[in-house]
């Protein structure tokens, strides 16, 4: 199926959070764009192909704010080809990737190489996030303007902290001047040093070095104070605690321009899921208490948390088949973003219109490069999924090269039937 074909998606339930639409409606696509919705096609429209969406949801393609593609430098963990296959199988049509590659994304040439390689038919659109400092070392600022022109949507340190707050202050001052977004994970490098789990009862019982909530809140306090001082636009990555969420809500009320996201893992799991040293539950930031998890779920429901992300981090078996404290943090997530969003919606009795906003319009606004909508004239990035289909998470069914996740063996709702990117059929479950 090519971009020039005219496509009729028939019989589905159309959910478009950007426009508040939730109704049965056909969708019409031509030349890579949405050209109509409703019971009748636009004048002069003659479909060259039809997709049957009976019993399915038709929504904008999912937008993921954190997906490590492992290229360049870590191809033994995953390749661009394998992770793009995982993205479209999960209904993800746009994603941002952190700069912690090898070498880090701190030069325009590296960014352009990545976006060029990702610009293939059937691949999700990649929005790189540039390194905030050279080599992510936290010492010298990168040439933000050059990286932004090369295609970076924001700047961050991935999971590495900037110890020198003078450097962070200068970064925010410069970013504020040009309205460049700064994305940061709030984690104090000293309080989290050598830690592998939440500092609580489970870590104490298992003899693991803990990371206290204070590691997040102290770092967050610094970020928020500097954001207030400079007027910088900040996005807090992978929030993990109730205390941090309370701080962010208060900061917004005072006028600080701050957004945040939460991962699918922290939305559903707690430190108790470490069990008896399950390396799949070795994550960064660590899984925290049930109180924290419940606060994050409520915050995502209310909109205090803007977006749900996969935090897709492919890890090879060598990185996981070791003692817990030696295991590499991370889990695959691109293919689980939609099912775990649906599971959360079911458990909280949240309308699908609201739930899907957290993986479409919410992250799209943070990216700032496009709108996740099915409005006429917009790019035809579309996800068609069966909300009632149940599927077991198992290694052999995952398309990602990193097949490690704490949800292995769990049955989850929702199966993607079709994914379209710019009107091109990138994934068809019947052919996979």
C-alpha positions as CSV (number, residue, x, y, z in Angstrom):
1,X,0.0,0.0,0.0
2,X,1.5,3.3,-1.0
3,X,1.0,6.9,0.2
4,X,-0.9,7.8,-3.0
5,X,-3.6,5.2,-2.5
6,X,-7.1,6.1,-1.3
7,X,-8.0,4.1,1.8
8,X,-11.3,3.5,3.5
9,X,-11.2,2.3,7.1
10,X,-14.7,0.9,7.6
11,X,-16.9,0.1,10.6
12,X,-14.7,1.2,13.5
13,X,-15.3,3.2,16.6
14,X,-13.4,6.5,16.0
15,X,-11.7,8.0,19.1
16,X,-10.0,11.3,18.6
17,X,-9.0,12.9,22.0
18,X,-7.8,16.1,20.4
19,X,-11.3,16.8,19.1
20,X,-13.3,15.1,21.9
21,X,-14.7,12.6,19.4
22,X,-15.9,9.1,20.4
23,X,-18.4,7.6,17.9
24,X,-18.8,5.0,15.2
25,X,-17.4,6.5,12.1
26,X,-15.6,5.5,8.9
27,X,-12.3,7.2,8.1
28,X,-11.1,8.2,4.6
29,X,-7.4,8.7,3.7
30,X,-5.8,10.0,0.4
31,X,-2.3,11.0,-0.4
32,X,-1.1,10.4,3.1
33,X,-3.7,12.7,4.7
34,X,-7.0,12.4,6.5
35,X,-9.6,13.6,4.0
36,X,-12.9,12.8,5.7
37,X,-14.7,11.0,8.5
38,X,-18.3,9.8,8.7
39,X,-20.8,7.5,7.1
40,X,-20.2,8.8,3.6
41,X,-16.9,9.5,1.7
42,X,-15.9,13.0,0.6
43,X,-17.1,14.1,-2.8
44,X,-15.1,12.3,-5.6
45,X,-13.5,9.9,-3.2
46,X,-13.1,6.3,-4.6
47,X,-11.3,3.9,-2.3
48,X,-8.6,1.8,-3.9
49,X,-8.4,-0.3,-0.7
50,X,-10.6,-0.9,2.4
51,X,-9.6,-2.0,5.9
52,X,-12.3,-3.6,8.0
53,X,-12.3,-2.1,11.5
54,X,-15.5,-3.8,12.8
55,X,-15.2,-4.2,16.6
56,X,-12.1,-2.1,16.7
57,X,-11.0,1.3,17.9
58,X,-9.6,3.7,15.3
59,X,-7.5,6.4,17.0
60,X,-4.4,8.6,16.2
61,X,-1.1,6.8,16.2
62,X,0.5,6.6,19.6
63,X,3.3,9.0,20.5
64,X,6.0,7.7,22.8
65,X,8.3,10.1,24.6
66,X,11.0,7.7,25.6
67,X,12.2,4.8,23.4
68,X,15.8,3.8,23.2
69,X,16.6,2.5,19.7
70,X,20.1,1.5,20.7
71,X,21.7,2.9,17.6
72,X,24.4,4.1,17.2
73,X,26.7,2.0,19.4
74,X,24.6,-0.7,21.0
75,X,23.4,-2.7,18.0
76,X,24.2,-6.0,20.0
77,X,21.2,-5.0,22.2
78,X,18.9,-3.9,19.4
79,X,18.8,-2.5,15.9
80,X,16.8,0.3,14.3
81,X,15.1,-2.3,12.2
82,X,14.0,-4.5,15.1
83,X,12.8,-1.6,17.3
84,X,10.9,0.1,14.5
85,X,9.1,-3.2,13.9
86,X,8.2,-3.2,17.6
87,X,7.0,0.4,17.4
88,X,4.5,-0.2,14.6
89,X,3.4,-3.5,16.1
90,X,2.5,-1.5,19.2
91,X,0.6,1.2,17.2
92,X,3.4,3.8,17.8
93,X,3.8,6.2,14.9
94,X,6.0,8.8,16.5
95,X,8.7,8.5,19.2
96,X,11.5,10.4,20.8
97,X,14.8,8.7,21.6
98,X,17.2,9.8,24.4
99,X,20.7,10.8,23.6
100,X,22.5,8.1,25.6
101,X,23.8,6.3,22.5
102,X,27.5,5.6,21.7
103,X,28.6,8.2,20.9
104,X,26.0,10.4,22.5
105,X,23.8,12.6,20.3
106,X,25.8,15.8,21.0
107,X,26.7,16.7,17.4
108,X,24.5,17.6,14.4
109,X,26.0,15.0,12.2
110,X,25.0,12.2,14.5
111,X,21.5,13.5,14.8
112,X,21.1,13.8,11.0
113,X,22.5,10.3,10.5
114,X,20.0,8.8,12.9
115,X,17.0,10.7,11.4
116,X,18.1,9.8,7.9
117,X,18.4,6.1,8.7
118,X,15.0,6.2,10.3
119,X,13.3,7.9,7.4
120,X,12.2,4.7,5.6
121,X,8.7,3.6,4.6
122,X,6.9,1.8,7.4
123,X,9.2,3.3,10.1
124,X,7.8,5.4,12.9
125,X,8.8,9.1,12.8
126,X,11.8,9.6,15.1
127,X,12.3,12.8,17.1
128,X,15.8,12.7,18.6
129,X,16.4,14.4,22.0
130,X,19.9,16.0,21.9
131,X,22.5,15.7,24.7
132,X,22.4,18.7,27.0
133,X,26.2,18.6,27.7
134,X,29.1,17.3,25.6
135,X,29.4,13.5,26.0
136,X,26.7,13.8,28.6
137,X,29.5,14.5,31.0
138,X,27.7,17.4,32.7
139,X,30.5,19.9,32.2
140,X,30.2,21.8,28.8
141,X,27.0,22.7,27.1
142,X,26.4,21.5,23.6
143,X,25.7,23.8,20.6
144,X,21.9,23.7,21.2
145,X,21.0,25.8,18.3
146,X,22.9,23.6,15.8
147,X,21.4,20.4,17.3
148,X,17.9,22.0,17.2
149,X,18.4,22.9,13.5
150,X,19.5,19.3,12.9
151,X,16.2,17.9,14.2
152,X,16.4,17.7,18.0
153,X,13.1,18.5,19.8
154,X,14.6,19.0,23.2
155,X,17.8,18.5,25.3
156,X,18.5,16.1,28.2
157,X,21.0,14.1,30.1
158,X,19.2,10.8,29.9
159,X,19.7,9.1,33.2
160,X,22.9,11.1,34.0
161,X,22.8,13.9,36.4
162,X,24.5,17.3,36.2
163,X,26.3,17.7,39.5
164,X,27.5,21.2,38.8
165,X,24.3,23.3,39.2
166,X,26.1,26.3,37.6
167,X,26.2,24.3,34.4
168,X,22.5,23.5,34.7
169,X,21.7,27.1,35.4
170,X,23.6,28.2,32.2
171,X,21.8,25.5,30.2
172,X,18.4,26.7,31.3
173,X,19.3,30.4,30.7
174,X,20.4,29.6,27.2
175,X,17.4,27.3,26.5
176,X,15.0,29.9,27.8
177,X,16.4,32.5,25.4
178,X,15.4,30.4,22.4
179,X,12.5,28.5,24.0
180,X,14.3,25.2,23.7
181,X,12.7,22.5,26.0
182,X,14.9,20.9,28.6
183,X,13.9,17.3,29.6
184,X,15.4,16.0,32.8
185,X,15.2,13.0,35.1
186,X,15.1,14.1,38.7
187,X,17.7,12.0,40.5
188,X,20.4,13.1,42.8
189,X,23.6,11.3,41.8
190,X,25.0,11.1,45.3
191,X,21.8,9.8,47.0
192,X,21.2,7.3,44.2
193,X,24.9,6.1,44.0
194,X,25.2,2.3,43.9
195,X,21.4,2.0,44.6
196,X,19.4,-0.6,42.8
197,X,16.0,-0.5,44.4
198,X,13.5,1.7,46.2
199,X,14.8,2.4,49.8
200,X,12.1,0.6,51.7
201,X,11.1,-2.7,53.3
202,X,11.7,-4.9,50.3
203,X,15.2,-3.6,49.7
204,X,16.0,-4.0,53.4
205,X,14.7,-7.6,53.4
206,X,16.6,-8.5,50.3
207,X,19.8,-6.7,51.3
208,X,19.8,-4.4,48.3
209,X,21.2,-0.9,48.3
210,X,18.3,1.5,48.3
211,X,17.5,4.8,46.5
212,X,15.4,7.0,48.7
213,X,12.5,9.2,47.4
214,X,14.7,12.1,48.5
215,X,17.0,11.4,45.6
216,X,14.1,12.4,43.3
217,X,12.7,15.3,45.3
218,X,16.0,17.0,46.1
219,X,17.0,16.9,42.4
220,X,13.5,18.1,41.4
221,X,13.6,21.0,43.8
222,X,16.8,22.2,42.2
223,X,15.3,21.8,38.7
224,X,12.1,23.7,39.6
225,X,13.9,26.5,41.4
226,X,16.2,27.1,38.4
227,X,13.2,26.8,36.0
228,X,11.5,29.5,38.0
229,X,14.6,31.7,38.0
230,X,15.2,31.4,34.3
231,X,11.8,30.9,32.8
232,X,13.0,27.7,31.1
233,X,10.4,25.2,29.8
234,X,11.2,21.9,31.6
235,X,9.8,18.4,31.2
236,X,10.4,15.9,34.1
237,X,11.1,12.5,32.8
238,X,9.8,9.2,34.4
239,X,8.4,10.6,37.6
240,X,8.4,7.9,40.2
241,X,7.0,9.1,43.6
242,X,4.0,10.8,45.2
243,X,6.2,13.4,46.8
244,X,7.6,14.5,43.5
245,X,4.2,14.7,41.9
246,X,3.0,16.9,44.8
247,X,6.0,19.2,44.1
248,X,5.2,19.5,40.4
249,X,1.5,20.3,41.0
250,X,2.5,23.1,43.4
251,X,5.2,24.3,41.0
252,X,2.7,24.6,38.2
253,X,0.2,26.4,40.4
254,X,3.0,29.0,41.0
255,X,3.4,29.5,37.3
256,X,6.5,27.3,36.5
257,X,6.3,25.9,33.0
258,X,6.8,22.2,33.8
259,X,5.3,19.0,32.4
260,X,6.0,15.4,33.3
261,X,5.5,11.8,32.2
262,X,5.3,8.4,33.9
263,X,6.4,5.0,32.6
264,X,4.1,2.0,32.0
265,X,6.2,0.1,34.6
266,X,5.7,2.6,37.4
267,X,2.0,2.9,36.5
268,X,1.4,-0.8,37.3
269,X,4.3,-2.1,39.4
270,X,5.8,-1.6,42.9
271,X,9.0,-2.6,44.6
272,X,7.2,-5.7,45.8
273,X,7.3,-6.9,42.2
274,X,11.1,-7.5,42.6
275,X,9.9,-10.7,44.3
276,X,13.0,-12.8,44.9
277,X,15.5,-10.8,42.9
278,X,13.7,-10.7,39.6
279,X,16.1,-8.9,37.3
280,X,13.3,-7.9,34.9
281,X,12.2,-5.5,37.7
282,X,15.6,-3.8,37.8
283,X,14.6,-0.4,36.4
284,X,15.7,3.2,36.5
285,X,14.2,5.0,38.4
286,X,13.4,2.1,40.7
287,X,9.9,0.8,41.3
288,X,8.6,2.4,44.4
289,X,5.9,1.8,47.1
290,X,2.2,1.0,46.4
291,X,1.4,4.5,47.8
292,X,3.6,6.0,45.1
293,X,2.2,3.8,42.4
294,X,-1.4,4.7,43.4
295,X,-0.6,8.4,43.4
296,X,1.0,8.2,39.9
297,X,-2.1,6.4,38.6
298,X,-4.4,9.1,40.1
299,X,-2.2,11.8,38.7
300,X,-2.3,10.4,35.2
301,X,-6.1,10.1,35.5
302,X,-6.5,13.8,36.5
303,X,-4.0,15.1,34.0
304,X,-1.5,16.2,36.6
305,X,0.8,13.8,34.8
306,X,0.8,14.8,31.1
307,X,1.8,11.6,29.3
308,X,2.4,7.9,29.6
309,X,5.6,6.6,28.0
310,X,7.0,3.1,27.4
311,X,10.6,3.9,28.6
312,X,11.5,1.3,26.0
313,X,15.0,0.1,26.9
314,X,16.1,-3.1,25.1
315,X,18.5,-5.2,27.2
316,X,20.1,-8.4,26.0
317,X,19.9,-11.6,28.0
318,X,23.5,-11.1,29.2
319,X,22.4,-7.9,30.8
320,X,19.6,-9.6,32.7
321,X,20.7,-13.2,33.5
322,X,22.9,-12.0,36.4
323,X,22.3,-11.2,40.1
324,X,19.8,-8.4,40.6
325,X,22.3,-5.8,41.7
326,X,24.4,-6.5,38.6
327,X,21.5,-6.5,36.2
328,X,21.3,-3.7,33.6
329,X,18.3,-1.5,34.2
330,X,15.6,-1.4,31.6
331,X,12.8,-3.3,29.9
332,X,11.1,-3.5,26.5
333,X,8.0,-1.4,26.3
334,X,7.0,-0.2,22.8
335,X,4.7,-3.1,22.2
336,X,3.2,-2.9,25.7
337,X,2.4,0.8,25.8
338,X,-1.1,0.4,24.4
339,X,-2.1,-2.7,26.3
340,X,-0.9,-1.3,29.6
341,X,-2.7,2.0,28.9
342,X,-5.9,0.0,28.3
343,X,-5.3,-2.1,31.5
344,X,-4.9,1.1,33.5
345,X,-8.1,2.5,32.0
346,X,-10.1,-0.7,32.8
347,X,-8.9,-0.8,36.4
348,X,-9.6,2.9,37.0
349,X,-12.9,2.9,35.0
350,X,-11.5,5.8,32.9
351,X,-13.1,6.6,29.6
352,X,-11.0,5.5,26.6
353,X,-11.2,9.0,25.3
354,X,-9.3,10.3,28.3
355,X,-6.9,7.3,28.6
356,X,-5.9,7.5,24.9
357,X,-5.2,11.2,25.3
358,X,-2.2,10.3,27.6
359,X,-0.5,8.4,24.7
360,X,-1.6,10.7,21.9
361,X,-2.4,14.3,22.4
362,X,-0.5,14.6,25.8
363,X,2.9,13.5,24.5
364,X,2.3,15.2,21.2
365,X,1.9,18.6,22.9
366,X,5.2,18.0,24.7
367,X,7.0,17.1,21.5
368,X,5.6,20.3,19.9
369,X,6.2,19.1,16.4
370,X,2.8,17.8,15.3
371,X,-0.8,17.2,16.4
372,X,-2.0,13.7,17.2
373,X,-5.4,13.9,15.7
374,X,-7.7,12.5,13.0
375,X,-8.7,16.0,11.8
376,X,-9.2,16.5,8.1
377,X,-5.9,17.7,6.5
378,X,-3.7,16.1,9.1
379,X,-1.1,13.3,8.4
380,X,-2.8,9.9,8.4
381,X,-0.9,8.4,11.4
382,X,-3.5,5.9,12.6
383,X,-3.8,3.0,15.0
384,X,-6.6,0.4,14.7
385,X,-6.8,-2.0,17.6
386,X,-9.2,-4.6,19.0
387,X,-9.8,-3.5,22.7
388,X,-11.3,-6.9,23.7
389,X,-8.6,-9.1,22.3
390,X,-6.4,-10.6,25.1
391,X,-2.8,-11.6,24.5
392,X,-0.2,-13.2,26.7
393,X,3.2,-11.3,26.9
394,X,5.8,-13.9,25.8
395,X,9.3,-13.6,24.4
396,X,8.5,-15.3,21.1
397,X,5.8,-12.8,20.3
398,X,7.8,-9.7,20.9
399,X,9.3,-8.0,17.9
400,X,11.8,-6.0,19.9
401,X,15.3,-7.5,20.1
402,X,15.2,-6.9,23.8
403,X,12.7,-9.4,25.1
404,X,13.0,-8.7,28.8
405,X,10.1,-7.2,30.6
406,X,8.5,-7.7,34.1
407,X,5.2,-8.4,32.3
408,X,6.3,-11.7,30.8
409,X,3.5,-14.2,31.3
410,X,0.9,-11.6,32.0
411,X,-2.3,-11.5,29.8
412,X,-3.1,-7.9,28.6
413,X,-6.0,-6.4,26.7
414,X,-5.8,-4.9,23.3
415,X,-4.2,-6.0,20.1
416,X,-3.1,-3.7,17.3
417,X,-4.7,-4.8,14.0
418,X,-3.3,-2.0,11.7
419,X,-0.8,0.8,12.0
420,X,-0.6,3.5,9.3
421,X,2.1,6.1,9.0
422,X,1.5,9.0,6.6
423,X,-1.2,6.9,5.0
424,X,1.1,3.9,4.5
425,X,0.1,0.6,6.0
426,X,3.2,-0.1,8.2
427,X,1.7,-3.0,10.2
428,X,-1.0,-5.6,9.5
429,X,-1.5,-8.1,12.2
430,X,-2.9,-10.5,9.7
431,X,0.5,-10.6,7.9
432,X,2.8,-10.6,10.8
